[in-house]
């Protein structure tokens, strides 16, 4: 008896849904616009991450080079190596950032040049206007 009642309720709901089919078109529109908005926000975040990754790793490399050179300078009593180590750390950090962007491009976009293209378009858009 319970199964027959459930079957009748589901049948009635199906009939009501079939009569008012236009309402679900609006729900689909809302969901698709939320989907495109979410993808846009996430895509913007990834573009900013790719754009700022070399700069962030440049700064991290400089501070890492300074920290390493300070330990060596304390032992050798020579402070000129700090600047050289900071420059080498910054350059190495930038190179690691570019390699990571190339790997992200190869993994997500199918080509490492695409990842570097995102970096180029980010900075050209930022500097152009």
C-alpha positions in Angstrom: 0.0 0.0 0.0 2.9 2.4 0.8 4.5 1.7 -2.5 1.3 2.6 -4.3 1.0 5.8 -2.4 4.6 6.8 -3.2 4.0 5.9 -6.9 0.9 8.1 -7.0 2.7 11.0 -5.4 5.6 10.7 -7.8 3.2 10.5 -10.7 1.4 13.6 -9.6 4.6 15.5 -9.2 5.7 14.4 -12.7 2.5 15.6 -14.2 2.8 19.0 -12.4 6.4 19.3 -13.6 5.4 18.5 -17.2 2.8 21.2 -17.1 5.2 23.9 -15.8 8.3 23.1 -17.9 9.2 26.7 -18.5 10.2 27.2 -14.8 13.1 24.8 -15.1 14.5 26.8 -18.0 15.0 29.7 -15.7 16.8 27.5 -13.1 19.1 26.2 -15.8 19.9 29.8 -16.8 20.7 30.7 -13.2 23.0 27.6 -12.8 24.8 28.2 -16.1 25.4 31.9 -15.2 26.7 30.9 -11.8 29.0 28.3 -13.5 30.4 30.8 -15.9 30.9 33.4 -13.1 32.7 30.8 -11.0 35.0 29.9 -13.8 35.7 33.5 -14.5 36.7 34.2 -10.9 38.9 31.1 -10.7 40.5 31.9 -14.1 41.3 35.4 -13.0 42.9 34.0 -9.8 45.1 31.6 -11.8 46.1 34.3 -14.2 47.2 36.5 -11.3 49.1 33.6 -9.7 50.9 32.8 -13.0 51.6 36.5 -13.5 53.1 37.1 -10.0 54.9 33.8 -9.6 58.2 34.9 -11.0 58.1 38.1 -9.0 57.3 36.2 -5.8 60.0 33.7 -6.3 62.5 36.5 -7.2 61.9 38.0 -3.8 62.0 34.7 -2.1 65.3 33.9 -3.9 66.8 37.3 -2.8 65.9 36.7 0.9 67.1 33.1 0.7 70.4 34.2 -0.8 70.8 36.9 1.9 70.1 34.3 4.7 72.6 31.9 3.2 75.2 34.6 2.7 74.8 35.9 6.2 75.8 32.5 7.7 78.8 32.4 5.4 79.8 36.0 6.1 79.7 35.4 9.8 82.3 32.6 9.4 84.4 34.3 6.7 84.2 37.9 8.0 83.4 39.0 4.4 80.2 41.0 3.8 80.5 41.5 0.0 79.3 38.0 -0.7 75.8 38.9 0.6 75.1 41.1 -2.4 76.3 38.5 -4.9 74.4 35.8 -3.2 71.2 37.9 -3.1 71.6 38.6 -6.9 72.2 34.9 -7.7 69.2 33.9 -5.5 66.9 36.4 -7.2 67.9 35.3 -10.7 67.6 31.6 -9.7 64.1 32.3 -8.1 62.9 34.0 -11.3 64.2 31.1 -13.4 62.4 28.6 -11.2 59.2 30.7 -11.5 59.4 30.6 -15.3 60.0 26.9 -15.3 57.0 26.4 -13.0 54.9 28.5 -15.3 56.1 26.4 -18.3 55.2 23.2 -16.4 51.7 24.6 -15.5 51.2 25.5 -19.1 52.2 22.1 -20.3 50.1 20.3 -17.8 46.9 22.4 -18.0 47.0 24.2 -21.3 48.8 21.5 -23.4 51.9 23.6 -24.3 54.5 25.3 -22.2 54.4 28.2 -24.6 50.7 28.7 -23.6 51.7 29.2 -19.9 54.4 31.7 -20.9 51.8 33.4 -23.1 49.5 33.9 -20.1 52.4 35.5 -18.3 53.2 37.8 -21.2 49.5 38.8 -21.7 49.2 39.4 -17.9 52.1 41.8 -17.8 51.3 43.5 -21.2 47.7 44.1 -20.0 49.0 45.4 -16.7 51.5 47.8 -18.3 49.4 48.9 -21.3 46.6 50.2 -19.4 
